Amino acid sequence: MATAEAFLAVYEPFWRTIDVTSPDRLDAHAPGEAWSVMDVIAHLLDAEVQTYTRLRTILADEEPQLVNYDEARWTKALPRTIDLAEARLLVMGLRRANAALIQRLSPEELQRTGRHNLRGDIVLGELIEIYTNHVRVHLRQVNRILEAQENGNT
């Protein structure tokens, strides 16, 4: 299971990549990729809000219910109203709050489960691992987008 430190640190290579990317490339789309880099960042903000809610729901509710959200639909249907600096502050603020909560969890609390309406029962410790790996998945996506841009495929 991912530690609170790993849960927080997983964003370091993500933001290093964003920091060395010119702003004009953040909104550019590449063939074969549905999202721009900014779409990925907006999605990660949505995911952090979900993480914040789901962790607390599993810990506080007697019969925790976790509802799926259609991330592709959210990205397509909801206009992005936030810039990079604001998104980064919110993503990292939520991630730090979640890491602080994770740091204090007992082994028993890490075994609590929530019922996801599509995936079924999810153990809290496993959910933390999923959300840690989630950032790595999207870093690979960002790298694919940027590589396609560098190869002239924008």
C-alpha positions in Angstrom: 0.0 0.0 0.0 1.2 3.5 -0.7 2.4 5.6 2.2 1.2 9.1 2.8 4.6 10.3 1.7 4.4 8.4 -1.6 0.8 9.6 -2.1 2.1 13.2 -1.9 5.4 12.8 -3.7 3.9 11.2 -6.8 3.1 14.7 -8.0 6.7 15.9 -8.0 7.7 14.4 -11.4 4.3 15.5 -12.8 4.8 19.1 -11.9 8.5 19.0 -13.0 7.3 18.0 -16.5 4.6 20.8 -16.5 7.2 23.4 -15.3 9.5 22.8 -18.3 6.6 22.9 -20.8 5.9 26.1 -22.6 2.4 27.5 -21.9 1.3 27.4 -25.5 1.8 23.6 -25.5 -0.5 23.0 -22.5 -3.7 23.7 -24.5 -2.6 22.0 -27.7 -4.1 18.6 -28.7 -2.2 15.8 -30.4 -3.6 13.2 -32.8 -4.8 10.1 -30.9 -5.1 12.0 -27.7 -8.6 13.2 -26.6 -7.2 15.6 -24.0 -4.7 18.4 -23.9 -2.2 18.7 -21.1 -4.5 21.3 -19.4 -7.4 18.9 -19.8 -5.3 16.3 -17.9 -4.6 18.8 -15.2 -8.3 19.7 -14.9 -9.1 16.0 -14.7 -6.6 15.6 -11.9 -8.3 18.4 -10.0 -11.6 16.6 -10.4 -10.0 13.4 -9.2 -8.5 15.1 -6.1 -12.0 16.4 -5.2 -13.3 12.8 -5.6 -10.4 11.4 -3.6 -11.0 13.9 -0.8 -14.7 13.0 -0.6 -14.3 9.2 -1.0 -11.6 8.9 1.7 -13.8 10.7 4.2 -17.0 8.9 3.1 -15.3 5.5 3.8 -14.0 6.6 7.1 -17.2 8.4 8.4 -20.2 6.6 7.0 -21.7 3.4 8.3 -22.4 2.0 4.8 -20.2 4.1 2.5 -21.5 4.5 -1.0 -19.1 5.7 -3.7 -20.6 7.0 -6.9 -18.9 6.8 -10.3 -18.4 9.9 -12.3 -17.8 9.9 -16.1 -14.4 11.7 -16.3 -14.5 11.9 -20.1 -17.9 13.5 -20.0 -16.9 15.9 -17.3 -13.8 17.0 -19.3 -15.8 17.4 -22.5 -19.0 19.0 -21.1 -17.7 21.3 -18.3 -15.9 24.4 -19.4 -12.5 24.8 -17.9 -12.7 28.0 -15.8 -9.4 27.7 -14.0 -5.8 28.6 -15.0 -2.7 26.5 -14.4 -1.6 28.3 -11.2 -5.0 28.0 -9.6 -5.4 24.4 -10.6 -2.0 23.5 -9.2 -2.8 25.2 -5.9 -6.1 23.4 -5.6 -4.7 20.0 -6.6 -1.8 20.2 -4.2 -3.9 21.6 -1.4 -6.3 18.8 -1.6 -3.5 16.2 -2.0 -1.7 17.6 1.1 -5.0 17.4 3.1 -5.5 13.9 2.0 -1.9 12.9 2.7 -2.3 14.3 6.2 -5.4 12.2 6.8 -3.7 9.1 5.4 -0.7 9.6 7.7 -3.0 9.4 10.7 -4.9 6.3 9.7 -4.7 3.1 11.8 -4.3 -0.3 10.2 -7.9 -1.0 11.0 -9.1 2.2 9.3 -7.1 1.3 6.2 -9.1 -1.9 6.0 -12.5 -0.2 5.9 -14.5 -0.6 2.7 -16.8 1.5 0.6 -19.2 0.2 -2.0 -18.6 1.7 -5.5 -21.6 1.6 -7.7 -19.6 0.0 -10.6 -16.5 -1.6 -9.0 -18.1 -3.1 -5.9 -16.4 -3.1 -2.6 -13.1 -1.1 -2.4 -10.7 -1.3 0.6 -9.5 2.1 1.7 -5.8 1.1 1.5 -6.3 -0.1 -2.0 -8.1 3.1 -3.0 -5.1 5.1 -1.7 -2.9 3.0 -4.0 -5.2 3.5 -6.9 -5.1 7.3 -6.5 -1.3 7.2 -6.1 -0.9 5.3 -9.4 -3.5 7.5 -11.1 -1.1 10.4 -11.2 1.6 8.1 -12.8 -0.9 7.1 -15.5 -1.6 10.7 -16.3 2.1 11.7 -16.3 2.6 9.0 -19.0 -0.4 10.6 -20.9 1.1 14.1 -20.7 4.5 12.7 -21.9 2.7 11.1 -24.9 0.9 14.4 -25.7 4.2 16.3 -25.5 6.1 13.8 -27.6 3.5 13.9 -30.3 3.8 17.7 -30.3 7.6 17.6 -30.6 7.3 15.2 -33.5 5.1 17.7 -35.3 1.9 15.8 -34.8 -0.2 18.6 -33.2 
